[in-house]
Amino acid sequence: MIYFFTPYSFQQKMFDAWDGYMELLPFPGDYACMMDGDIMFLKSDFGHHLRKYTEKFPDTGLFTCYSSRSRTKWVMPERNLFGRLSIIEHKRLADRLYKEHYLDVKEINDRVTGHLMMMKKSTWMQIREKVKERCKDLNILSVDSVISTEVLAGGMKIRLMQGVYVLHYYRLLEGANYKKHLQ
């Protein structure tokens, strides 16, 4: 089973939000799909598609997907996406990636951003204590980097689902360097 969450912490403690949601998963083989509050799937059957990835690649430590905006360039499928305003263009790109890269993956050997991170509860339990220790002085920023780094340090794979693309608002109007909302 895949459970979909948008972690949020009124105390600005993203680790605690993640940990609380992971606790809700009943079984070690269940997945949590953690998504930023400013992403949008552009295909209505996104859950079925994600499930097929988990079935095809059950040994994956962490799944992520392509995004329209990110500071991590390897999760953007094309150059010059960062400023595109037309949702129609993004929808067409999502459809094309789905058609051309259905169930294709790319292994990522570096940290990934948290626009969408999907992992099994058993993976979380394997890395939880190390993530907790490294996040004790962190609020919202960098928790995604810590999680993905610990997945790799644990010898697990991070796989980018090449057939999944999300629209990520990521401070489009305010500018990527705007961080007032994170304080």
Secondary structure as the mmCIF struct_conf table of DSSP 4:
data_model
#
loop_
_struct_conf.conf_type_id
_struct_conf.id
_struct_conf.beg_label_comp_id
_struct_conf.beg_label_asym_id
_struct_conf.beg_label_seq_id
_struct_conf.end_label_comp_id
_struct_conf.end_label_asym_id
_struct_conf.end_label_seq_id
STRN STRN1 ILE A 2 PHE A 5
TURN_TY1_P TURN_TY1_P1 PHE A 10 GLN A 11
BEND BEND1 GLN A 12 GLN A 12
HELX_RH_AL_P HELX_RH_AL_P1 MET A 14 LEU A 24
BEND BEND2 PHE A 27 PHE A 27
TURN_TY1_P TURN_TY1_P2 PRO A 28 GLY A 29
STRN STRN2 TYR A 31 MET A 35
TURN_TY1_P TURN_TY1_P3 GLY A 37 ASP A 38
STRN STRN3 ILE A 39 PHE A 41
BEND BEND3 LEU A 42 LYS A 43
TURN_TY1_P TURN_TY1_P4 SER A 44 ASP A 45
HELX_RH_AL_P HELX_RH_AL_P2 PHE A 46 LYS A 56
TURN_TY1_P TURN_TY1_P5 PRO A 58 ASP A 59
STRN STRN4 THR A 60 SER A 67
BEND BEND4 SER A 68 ARG A 69
BEND BEND5 ARG A 71 THR A 72
HELX_RH_3T_P HELX_RH_3T_P1 LYS A 73 VAL A 75
BEND BEND6 PRO A 77 GLU A 78
TURN_TY1_P TURN_TY1_P6 ARG A 79 ASN A 80
TURN_TY1_P TURN_TY1_P7 PHE A 82 GLY A 83
HELX_RH_AL_P HELX_RH_AL_P3 ILE A 87 GLU A 100
BEND BEND7 HIS A 101 HIS A 101
TURN_TY1_P TURN_TY1_P8 TYR A 102 LEU A 103
STRN STRN5 VAL A 105 ILE A 108
BEND BEND8 ASP A 110 ASP A 110
TURN_TY1_P TURN_TY1_P9 GLY A 114 HIS A 115
STRN STRN6 LEU A 116 LYS A 120
HELX_RH_AL_P HELX_RH_AL_P4 LYS A 121 CYS A 135
TURN_TY1_P TURN_TY1_P10 LYS A 136 ASP A 137
BEND BEND9 ILE A 140 ILE A 140
TURN_TY1_P TURN_TY1_P11 LEU A 141 SER A 142
HELX_RH_AL_P HELX_RH_AL_P5 VAL A 143 ALA A 153
TURN_TY1_P TURN_TY1_P12 GLY A 154 GLY A 155
STRN STRN7 LYS A 157 HIS A 168
TURN_TY1_P TURN_TY1_P13 TYR A 170 GLU A 174
TURN_TY1_P TURN_TY1_P14 ALA A 176 ASN A 177
HELX_RH_3T_P HELX_RH_3T_P2 LYS A 180 LEU A 182
#
